[in-house]
Amino acid sequence: MSNAQKHTALIKSEATRLGFNACGIAQAVQLDDDARRLEQWLKNGFQGTMQYMERNFDLRIDPRKLVPGAKSVLTLLLNYYPSAEQHTDTPKIAKYAWGTDYHYVIREKLNQLLDFIKQNIGEVDGRGFVDSAPVLERSWAMRSGLGWVGKNGNLLNKEMGSFFFIATLITDLELVPDAAFNTDFCGTCTRCIDACPTQAIVSPTEVDGSRCISHLTIELKDELMPDEFKGKMDNWLFGCDVCQDVCPWNRFSKPNNEKYFTPIPEVLNLSLQQWEEMSEETFKKTFKNSPMLRSKWKGIQRNVKAIKAG
């Protein structure tokens, strides 16, 4: 067995021990096809108010510019599908935001994995990312054999569905790459396209971010929700899971085992009126370690008004 094979087996075993549900590896190369797709997506203005998508274009398409001398890109999946359910009369919150902010949870696991690599293999250069840098996570996941990009733009995995976070570890360590995933198992299904309340899925795998409810309730900083989306918010207070909830592949989703993803009780129970009456101080205290802080209290209050407006 070669060193690359030994190191690959060792790292994948440790990733499992740390709680990751999957680990795939791809060779660090420039993503030329993805560069063309990203360029067109940006030209179409589908990034909405997410200006950060326009920056660092060259870093997004070449991991060797993020980690000089990079040889391998590891993609790791972490399941967040909950066992609990929101009460039916509460404003809806995307499942990924029910517990502790995943950035904290995954960053800690990536740091532990990198420390393990350095202690057991030797001094290597590497950086871990989870929504924190210009990395095309879904492209690397496909190249690592972990799934395909569905019509809703999410990575789909035959065993897990799509309710998982994607993390990336770029390293100058030479590892054995997995076979890329080249099959699209969506077939003729269009449930996600048909179900999107704002018609944000403009064509298979292409999402107009400026129309997506997740963008509107989180990234958009306007004081009022744009008039064109009045009556289309579908009771969503933070994020949106519609295109995932209707996906047939998510019938294979199983509850996660991560203690930090245990739902904050208020997420499951608060009525629209209770959200409306919540003070900024209470919001900050209750959701201090939650992804919901991204919307800020003002954003949540605006979203409450949008729901009330129908």
C-alpha positions in Angstrom: 0.0 0.0 0.0 1.4 3.4 -1.0 1.7 6.4 1.4 -1.1 8.1 -0.4 -3.4 5.1 0.1 -2.5 4.8 3.8 -3.0 8.5 4.4 -6.3 8.5 2.6 -7.7 5.6 4.6 -6.4 7.2 7.9 -8.0 10.6 7.1 -11.4 9.1 6.1 -11.5 7.0 9.2 -10.8 10.1 11.4 -13.5 12.1 9.5 -16.0 9.4 10.4 -14.9 9.4 14.0 -15.4 13.2 14.2 -19.0 12.7 13.1 -18.9 13.5 9.4 -21.3 11.4 7.4 -19.2 11.3 4.2 -15.7 12.2 3.0 -14.7 12.4 -0.6 -11.4 13.4 -2.3 -10.6 15.1 -5.5 -7.4 16.3 -7.2 -6.8 20.0 -6.8 -7.2 21.5 -10.3 -8.7 24.6 -11.9 -12.4 24.3 -12.5 -12.7 25.7 -16.0 -16.3 24.5 -16.7 -17.5 25.9 -13.4 -15.8 29.1 -14.1 -17.8 29.6 -17.3 -21.1 28.7 -15.5 -20.3 31.0 -12.6 -19.5 33.9 -14.9 -22.8 33.5 -16.8 -24.7 33.2 -13.5 -23.2 36.5 -12.3 -23.9 38.2 -15.6 -27.6 37.2 -15.2 -27.6 39.0 -11.9 -28.7 35.9 -10.0 -26.5 36.8 -7.0 -29.0 39.4 -6.0 -27.6 41.5 -3.1 -24.9 38.9 -2.5 -22.1 41.0 -3.8 -19.5 38.7 -2.2 -20.2 36.2 -4.9 -18.7 38.6 -7.4 -15.4 38.9 -5.5 -12.3 36.7 -5.7 -13.4 35.0 -8.9 -10.0 33.5 -9.6 -9.8 32.0 -6.1 -13.2 30.4 -6.5 -12.1 28.4 -9.5 -8.6 27.3 -8.4 -8.0 25.9 -5.0 -4.2 26.2 -5.5 -4.7 30.0 -5.2 -6.2 29.5 -1.8 -3.6 27.0 -0.6 -0.3 27.3 -2.5 0.9 23.9 -3.7 -2.5 22.3 -3.0 -2.8 18.7 -4.3 -6.1 17.4 -2.8 -9.5 18.8 -2.0 -11.5 16.9 0.7 -15.2 17.4 0.8 -17.1 16.4 4.0 -20.8 16.1 4.6 -22.5 16.6 7.9 -26.2 15.7 8.3 -28.5 18.2 10.0 -31.9 16.6 9.4 -33.8 16.9 12.7 -36.0 14.4 14.5 -38.3 17.2 15.8 -40.9 19.1 13.9 -42.1 22.7 14.1 -45.6 23.2 15.4 -47.9 23.7 12.5 -49.1 27.2 13.5 -45.5 28.7 13.9 -43.7 30.7 11.2 -41.4 28.4 9.3 -37.6 28.3 9.8 -35.2 26.4 7.6 -34.1 23.2 9.4 -30.4 24.1 9.2 -31.0 27.0 11.6 -32.7 25.1 14.4 -29.7 24.6 16.5 -26.2 26.0 17.0 -24.7 27.9 14.1 -23.1 25.2 11.9 -20.1 27.4 11.2 -18.9 26.9 14.9 -19.6 23.2 14.8 -17.9 22.4 11.5 -15.0 24.7 12.0 -14.1 22.9 15.2 -14.3 19.5 13.5 -12.2 20.7 10.5 -9.5 22.1 12.9 -9.5 18.7 14.7 -9.1 16.9 11.4 -6.2 19.1 10.3 -4.5 18.7 13.7 -4.9 14.9 13.4 -3.3 15.0 9.9 -0.3 17.0 11.2 0.2 14.7 14.2 -0.2 11.4 12.4 1.2 12.2 8.9 3.5 15.1 9.3 3.6 18.9 8.7 1.2 19.7 5.9 -0.3 22.9 4.7 -4.1 23.0 4.7 -7.1 25.2 5.2 -10.7 24.2 6.1 -13.7 26.1 4.8 -17.4 26.2 5.5 -19.1 29.1 3.7 -16.1 31.2 4.8 -14.2 31.5 1.5 -14.7 31.5 -2.2 -15.0 27.7 -2.7 -17.4 25.9 -5.1 -18.4 23.2 -2.6 -20.9 21.4 -4.8 -18.6 21.1 -7.7 -15.9 19.6 -5.5 -18.5 17.3 -3.9 -19.4 15.9 -7.4 -15.8 15.5 -8.3 -15.3 13.6 -5.0 -18.1 11.2 -5.8 -20.5 12.4 -3.1 -23.5 13.1 -5.3 -25.0 15.3 -8.1 -26.5 18.7 -8.2 -30.3 18.5 -8.4 -32.6 20.7 -10.3 -33.0 22.9 -7.1 -29.2 23.6 -7.2 -28.6 21.5 -4.0 -26.2 18.6 -3.8 -28.1 15.3 -3.7 -26.8 12.1 -2.2 -28.6 8.8 -2.9 -28.2 7.6 0.8 -28.8 10.9 2.5 -30.9 13.2 0.3 -29.8 16.9 0.7 -30.2 18.0 4.3 -26.5 18.2 5.1 -23.8 20.8 5.3 -20.8 20.7 2.9 -17.3 21.5 4.3 -14.1 21.6 2.3 -10.5 21.0 3.4 -7.8 21.9 0.9 -4.3 20.5 1.5 -0.9 20.0 -0.1 -1.0 16.4 0.9 -1.2 13.9 -2.0 -4.2 11.6 -1.5 -6.0 9.0 -3.6 -9.0 10.8 -5.4 -12.4 9.2 -5.5 -14.2 8.6 -8.8 -16.3 11.6 -9.8 -20.1 11.4 -9.7 -21.3 11.7 -13.3 -25.0 10.5 -13.1 -28.0 12.7 -12.7 -30.7 10.8 -10.8 -33.3 13.5 -10.9 -34.6 12.2 -14.2 -37.8 13.9 -15.4 -38.9 14.9 -11.8 -39.7 18.7 -11.5 -41.2 18.8 -8.1 -38.8 21.4 -6.7 -39.3 23.7 -9.7 -43.1 23.3 -9.5 -43.2 23.9 -5.7 -41.0 27.0 -5.4 -43.3 29.8 -4.2 -41.3 32.6 -6.0 -40.3 30.7 -9.1 -36.7 31.1 -8.2 -35.5 27.9 -10.0 -35.3 29.4 -13.6 -34.0 26.2 -15.2 -32.7 22.8 -14.0 -29.8 23.4 -11.5 -30.0 27.2 -12.0 -31.4 29.3 -9.2 -32.1 33.0 -9.4 -30.8 33.9 -5.9 -32.5 37.3 -6.0 -35.9 35.5 -6.0 -35.1 32.8 -3.5 -36.9 33.0 -0.2 -33.7 32.2 1.6 -32.1 35.2 0.1 -35.1 37.4 0.7 -35.4 36.5 4.4 -31.7 36.5 5.2 -29.4 38.3 2.8 -31.7 41.1 1.7 -31.2 44.1 4.0 -34.1 46.3 2.6 -36.5 47.6 5.3 -39.5 46.3 3.4 -39.9 43.1 1.4 -40.2 43.9 -2.4 -43.9 44.2 -3.5 -43.5 41.5 -6.1 -43.1 38.9 -3.4 -46.2 39.9 -1.4 -48.3 36.8 -0.8 -45.5 34.5 -1.9 -43.5 34.2 1.3 -45.4 31.0 2.3 -45.1 31.7 6.0 -41.2 31.5 5.9 -39.6 33.6 8.6 -35.9 32.5 8.1 -34.7 30.6 5.1 -36.7 28.1 3.1 -36.8 24.3 2.7 -39.6 24.0 0.1 -37.4 22.6 -2.7 -35.8 20.1 -0.3 -39.0 19.1 1.5 -40.7 18.1 -1.8 -37.6 16.2 -3.2 -38.2 12.5 -3.4 -34.6 11.8 -2.5 -35.1 13.3 1.0 -37.3 10.4 2.0 -34.0 8.8 2.8 -33.1 11.5 5.3 -32.4 10.3 8.8 -32.2 12.4 12.0 -28.7 13.7 12.8 -26.6 12.6 15.8 -25.0 16.0 16.4 -25.8 17.3 19.9 -25.2 20.9 18.9 -28.0 20.7 16.3 -30.6 20.1 19.0 -33.3 22.6 18.2 -33.7 25.8 20.2 -37.2 25.4 21.8 -38.3 28.8 20.6 -37.7 27.8 17.0 -40.3 25.0 17.3 -42.9 26.8 19.4 -43.2 30.5 18.9 -46.2 31.9 17.3 -46.1 34.8 14.8 -47.4 37.1 17.5 -44.7 36.1 19.9 -42.0 36.8 17.2 -43.6 40.2 16.6 -43.6 41.0 20.3 -40.0 39.8 20.9 -37.6 42.5 22.0 -34.2 42.9 20.4 -32.5 42.1 23.7 -34.5 38.8 24.0 -33.7 37.9 20.4 -30.0 38.4 20.8 -30.0 36.4 24.1 -32.1 33.5 22.8 -30.3 33.1 19.4 -26.8 34.2 20.4 -25.3 31.0 18.9 -27.8 30.6 16.1 -27.6 31.2 12.3 -30.7 33.4 12.8 -28.5 36.2 14.0 -27.6 36.7 10.3 -31.0 38.3 9.7 -30.6 40.5 12.8 -33.7 41.4 14.9 -34.7 44.1 12.3 -34.7 41.6 9.5 -36.8 39.1 11.5 -39.3 41.9 12.3 -39.5 42.8 8.6 -40.1 39.1 7.7 -42.9 39.0 10.3 -44.5 42.0 8.5 -44.1 40.2 5.2 -45.9 37.1 6.5 -48.7 39.2 8.0 -49.1 41.0 4.7 -50.1 37.6 3.2 
